[in-house]
């Protein structure tokens, strides 16, 4: 997949407007990547969320495509905006980017978007990703985010897609245990993965309805 700077297609302004804008002490993409917006008591939460939700409602599809066609900061930001605005017409595009996994850091945002769309089609994309990447115990990509999103969708949809990954000594356990420092780490239990996804959804839901 090729990378194209938004300037090349007449959207050079989208980086400053959506990706590097500051609603805290850091550019937006850094706050999204760090997860600090989900921490209780973060002093910039209200302003950050209000501006994110406003941008999610007003950004055009063409601007989102310009961001998705560039590097990880732009893709991460675009996926959050797509998820916050529930632009499910981007499902196939987000799914393709997740499955390709050609850049770092943005995959968790794709998982967030799919969790927000919350349909069986999104669960299938996440299951396909886990089938492809959990057996690769040498790759530390976005397996935790994908499992968390899939667990959240199972809970909402009444499905059981994640069970084949989370059964004892199954693909998830083998992937986690491949690195000694992750073995028995509380952040890598399936319950913790779902909890983190729930926090993401609750954050977006609460401000979208404010």
Secondary structure, DSSP 8 states (H G I E B T S, - for coil): -----GGGGT-TTHIIIIIS-BSSSSBHHHHHHHTGGGSTT-TTHHHHHHHHHHHHHH--HHHHHHHHTS-HHHHHHHHHHHHHTT-GGGHHHHHHHHHH--SSS-HHHHHHHHHHH-SHHHHHHHHHHHHHHSS-TT--SSHHHHHHHHHHHHHHHT--TTHHHHSTTSHHHHHHHTSTTTTT-GGGSHHHHHHHHHHHHHHHHHHHT-
